[in-house]
Amino acid sequence: MSALAAAPEPPPQPAPRYLSPRTGDAQITRAVSRPLLARAGWRWWAGFLASLVVTIVMFVSIGWLFIDGVGIWGINTQAVWGFAIANYVWWIGIGNAGTLISSLLLLTRQRWRSSINRFAETMTLFAASIAGLFPILHLGRPYVFYWLVPYSNVMGLWPQWRSPLVWDLFAIASYIIFSALFWYTGMLPDLATMRDRAHGRLARKLYGVFALGWCGSARQWREYESFYWAMAAIAVPLVVSVHSVVGLDFAAGLMPGWQETIFPPYFVVGAMFSGFAMVITLAIPIRSGMGLESFITLAHLEAMAKILLMGSIVMGLSYASEWFAAWYAGAAADRTLLAFEFTGAYAPYYWALLLFNLGLPQLFWFRAMRRSQVVLFCVAALVNVGMWLERILIIVNTLSRDFLPSRWGFYVPTIWDWLLLAGTLGFFCFLFFCFVRLLPIVSMHELRQLAHEEREG
């Protein structure tokens, strides 16, 4: 005992560094603002034009949907939901994650947040806006979507408050409004920086208008910090509630495999998992394409890989809870559905989602894998594929094997289902290509603060 008591304590581990000691304020400002002030290169133009072509495909798909109706999709009398609702859940999950990631990392004082929070929050706005399109398109009569708004129409009718459509309207609208305010608040100091560095008169005017007279006084910084931290504290319960509502769209139903109390937290965890995967998928091309290797370092990528690994483990526990509940409850319909998931017509896709969501992230137990950009990008992209497969299979497995065997059937997507999905992906990329040419992709003022903290520490 005395020998153990006399043993010296191990020295404290130094805090990880995310910026070079030689990084200064001028270098940060110059590196982040340069892509906005210089002419666009050929790589930007190639990506912009390619995404524009795919965006046109999206609008063509929506136009033909308005002309011919939802019959162009693969939905039928059994599978009344299909790609549209699966895409909605997938996109809103990615959208929910951006603000959740930014606010949680801020509240937990994670210093590596400053390099990823801006495009994570931007991802939220774009993904949530795209997600909001799908319930409207799925209505069949999208031109009357305003009936969901809580007002008495000319026929004296009010919205059906038991309908998940009404829940989704409130969830998406409140979330987009809050996320836009959170994103814009965090950008105010950087807009002022761009106002002072812009070359053209019009650019200076526009940046100046949106900077709202920011001059960086001590009073402004004090009020900014208190307001921004308060919004971050509000963001966490808001995001949890919003995606819980999406989970309740299913859990409030009576179909086998859906009526589970685990669905709201399960959807929240899935949103954070897919959102971090999308942040990684964006971070790697952004750091190389925008020349930001000094600010989005391998240490940042390794930290995100660890969170992706943790999310994979939690997702595995969620899947196991679903399987156990279906077996332990003893209901014939639930057991039939569970067997169908593993052995039915869609079983190859179910095994693929287990591989992508649970198997591949286990590579990140090894440090070399966490620091390999190729491995990290491929795994993150496949996690996004796996999460999309999860969303579509939650729908089509249940609707293909409900309580009545006489109603069993299959869902087969059409070319228009695939074109609309591809079109929204192209539209998401198109919005990002526009964003990186108009606004700072990373937070300059937070990077400058981080550089000062690391030099002093």
N, C-alpha and C positions, 0 to 999 in steps of 0.2 A: 504493500500500500504506500509506504514512504517513497519507494522508487517511482511509483506511478505519479505521486503528488509532486515529486521534484522534476518530473519531465517538463522540458520547456514547451511552451505553447507554439504552435506553428505560426510563422509570420503571416500577417494578413495579405490576402491576394490583392494585387493592384487592380483598380477598376479598368475594364477594357477601354481602349482608345478607339474612336471611330473616325478621327481626323488626324492628318499629319501635324506634328508640332509646328511646322513652318506655315501652316494655313493661316492667312490673315483675312481681315475684313474685305480689303480691296480685291483679293484673289477670289473670294467667294462671290462677291457682287459681280465681278467681271465674268466669271465662268458661268453663272446662272443666267445673266442677262444677255450674254453674247449671242445665243441662238435666236433671241427675239429681235436683236438689232441688226444682225447680219442677214444676207440673202440666204434663202433656203437652198440646200444642196440637192443633188440628184436623188439621193436616197429618200429624202423627205417627199420629193415630188412623185417618185415611183410608188411609195406607200400611200400617199394621198390619193393619187389617181386610181390605184387598185381598189382602195376602200370605197372610193366614190362609185366605181362601177358596181360593186357588190351592194352598195346602198341603193342604187337605182333598181337593182333586183328586188330589194325589199319593197320599194314603193310600187313596183309592177305587181308583186304578189298581193299587196294590200288592195291595189286598184282592181285586180281581177276578183278578189274576195268580195268587194263591194258590188261588183257587177253580177257575179254568179252565185254568191252566198256561201255559207259554211259547208255546203255539200262538196266543195272542191277538196276539203280535207278528208282524212281517213276516219273521222268519227262516224259512229253508227248507233243503232238503238241500244246496243250493249255498252260500248265505250263512248259515252256521251262527252267525256272529257278526253283530250288527247294532247298533242304537242303544245297547243296554245296555253293550257293551264300549267303543263310541266315547264314550259319556257318562262311563264310568269313566276313560278316558285323559284326557279333557278336564278333568274335575273334579280329578283327582289332579295334573294339570299346574298348574292354578290354585292348588291347595293347596300344592304344592311351592314355588311361587314366593314365597309370603308370608314364610316363614322364611328363604329364601335371600336375598331382598331386604333384610330387616332385618339379618341377620348380615353380609352383604357390605358394606352401607353403614356398619355399625358398625366393622368391621375396617379399612375404608378411610377412616374418620374423616370421612364426609360429614355435614356439620352439618345439612343439610336433612332428614336421616332422622328427627329427633325429632318431626316433625309427621305422619308417615305410618306409622311402624313399628307402632303399636298396632293400627290397623285392618287393616294388612297381615297381621300375625300372627293376628288374629282370623279374617280371611278364610281363612287356612291351616286352622285348626281346623274351620271349618264346611265348607269345600270337601272336605277330605280325609275327613271323616266321611260326607259324601254320596257321595263316590266309593266308599267301602268298601261301600255298599249294593249297587252294581250287580253285582259278581261273584257275590254271594250270591243276588240275584234271578235271575241268569242260570243258576244251577245246575239249575233245574228242580225240585229237591227242596231248597229253602232250609232246611228244618228240620233237615237233617243237615250244615249248614255246619261244625259243630264237628269233623267228620272231618278237616278240613284241619289241625287242631292236631296237633303231633307227639306223639301218645301212642298206645299200642297199644290198640285198641278190643276189644270183647268177642269179636270174631272173630279176634283175633290179627293184624290187619292194621295197617300203618303207612301214612302218606300217601305218595303217589307223588311222590318228590322231583324227578322230571323234569317235573312239571306246573307250568305258569306260575301256576296257582291257589295253589299252596303258596308260590311266590316272592312273589306279591302279598300273601298273608296276612302274611308276615314284614315286607315292605316297608311296608305300610300301618300295621300295628300299631306297629312301632318308630318310625315317623315321627310318628304321632299322639301317642304317649306323650312323645317328645322335644319336639315342638312345644308341647304343653300345658305342660310344665315350663318351657320357654323363655319362653312367653307369661306364665305366672303369676309367674315370677321378676321379669320386667320391670315387673310391675304392683304389686309389694309396696309401694313407697313411696307410690304413688297410693291404694292401699287404706287406708293409714294416714291420708292426708289426708282421704279421705271419711269415715273413722271419726270424725275430729275435727270434721267440718262437718255431718254428718248430723243431721237434726232429730228423727226418731223414735227411740224406744228400741230397737226391733227392728232398724232399719237400722244403728244404732251397734253393736249386738251382732254382727250378721252381718259388717259391714266389719271389726270388730275381730278376730273369729275368723280371717278369711281374711288379715288383715294380719300374723298370726303374731307379734304383739308388737313390731312395728317402731316404733322411737322416734327413728331418725335419728342415732344416735350415730356418732362417727368410726370406731369399730371395726366397726359394722354396715355403714357405707358402704364401708370398705376390703374387707371380705369379700364384700360384694355385688358390687362392681366386678370383683374377681378372678374370682368364680364366673361372672358374666354374660359376661365376655369369653371365658372358657374355653368356655362353652357355645356362643358365637357361632363360635369356631374349630372346634368339633366339628360345628356345624350344616352348614357348607359341604360337606365330604365326604359327610356323611350324605344331604343332599338330592341331590347328584350320584349317589350310589349308588342311592338309592330310585328316581329316575326312570330311571336306566339299567336297572334291573330291569324297569320297565314297557316300555322299548324292547326289551329282550331277549325279552319275551313274543312279539314279532313276529320279531326277528332270529334267534331260535333255531329258527324254523320253516323249512321248505323251500319255501315258496310263492314264486312270482315277485314281485319287488318288496319282499319282506320280508327275505330273507337277505342283509342288508347290514351291514357293520361300522360304518357311519356312524349307525345307528339310535340307539344309546345317547346319544352327544353331541348328536345331532339332536333327540332328545326333551327333553334337558335345556335346550337353547337355546329350544326351543319353549315349554317350561314357563315360563321366565323372561319370554319375550315375551308370552305370554297373561296371565301373572300381573301384569306391569306394566300391561297394558291394563285388567285388572280393577281394579287399584288406582286408576288414573285414573278409571275409570267410577264407583267408589265415592267418590273424593275430591271430585269436583265437587259432587254433591248433598249430601255431608256438610258441606262448608264453607259452603254457602249455607243448608241446612236447620238446622244447629246454630249458626249465627252465628260461625263460626271463620275468617272471611276474614283476620283479623289473624295467624293462625298457619299456615294453609294458603294461602300467597300465590301470586301469579302466578309468582314465581321458583321455587317448588316445582313448579308445573305445567310450567314450561318445562324444568326439569331432567329430569322424567319423560318429557316429549316427546322430548328428545334420546336418552334410553335406548331409547325405543320405536323411534326412527329407526334407531339402531344395531342393535337386534334384528331389524328388518325386513331390513337389509342382510345380516346373518348368515343369516337364514332364506332369503334369495334364493340365497346361496352353497350352502346345503344342498340346496335344490331342484335347482340346476344340477348339483351332484355326483350326485344321484340320476339325472338324465337322462343325464349323461355315462357313468355306470357301466352303465346299461342298454344304451346304444348301443355302448360300447367292449367290453363282455363278449361281445357277439355272440350271446347265447342267444336263440333264437326266442321263447320264452315271455316274456322280459323286454321284448323289442322290441314284441311284440304288446300287452303291458300298457301300455307307454309310449304307443303309438299310441291305445289305447283311452282313456287318461286325457284326451288332447287332442281326440279326435274321437268318442268313444263316447257311450253313453246318458247318462252322468253328466258329460259335458264342460262343460255350462253351469255346473255347480257348481264344477268344477275351475278354470275361468276366473274365476269369482267369488272363489274363495279366493286366487288370485294377485293379483287386484285389491285385495282387502281387506288381505292380508298384506304385499304388496310395493308396490303402487301408491299407495294412499292415504297411508301413513306418509311418503312422500316430500314431502308438503306441509310437513313439519316442518323442511325446510331453511330455511324462511322464518320469521323471528322473529315476525312478526305472526300467523302460523298457530299457532306454539307458545304464544302468549299469548291466543289466542281460546278461551274456554271452550266455546263451541258447537262449533267445529271439533274441538277436542281430545276432547270427550265423544263426538261422532259417530264420529270415526276410531277411538277406543279401543273403542267398542261394536262397530263393524264388524270390528275385528281379532279380537274374541272370537268373532264369527260365523264369520269366516274360519278361525280355529283349530279351531272345532268342525267345519266342513266338511272341514278337513284330516284330522281324526281319523276321521270317518265314511268318507271316501273312501279312506283307507289300507286300510280293511277291505273295503268293498264292491267297490272296483275289482279288488283281487286275487282275492277270492272269486268274482267274476263272470267272471274271465278267468284260470283256473288252467291247468295243463298240458294237460288233456284237453278238446278242443273239445266233446265230447259232454256235458260237465258245465257248459258255459257257461250262465249264467242271469242273472237280475236280482233285485235286492232292492227291495221296495216296502214302506215303513213303513206301519203301520196307525195308526188314531186313538189306540190305546193307547200306541204308541211316543211319539207327540207329546204326549199328556197326561202321561205320566210325566216326559218332559223338562221340560215347562212346570211340572209340579208341583215338581220339584226346584229350579228357579229360584225359584219362590214360597217354598219352604221356606228357601232360602238368604236371601232378603230378610226373611222372618219372623224368622229367628234374629238378623239384624242389627238389626231394629227393636227386638227385646227387648234386645239388647246395649247399644244407645245409651241406653236408659233405666235400665240397671242399673250400668254400669261406665264409667269415663272413656274416651272414644273416642280421645283423644290423650294422650301421656305428659306429665303436668304437670311431673314432676321433671326430665325431659330438656329441656323447653322453658325451664324456669327456668335450667338450666345454660347453655343456648344464649344466653339473654338476657344473662347475666353475661359470657360470652365475647365477645359482640359489643360490649357496652359497654366492656370492657377493651381490645378490639382496635381 
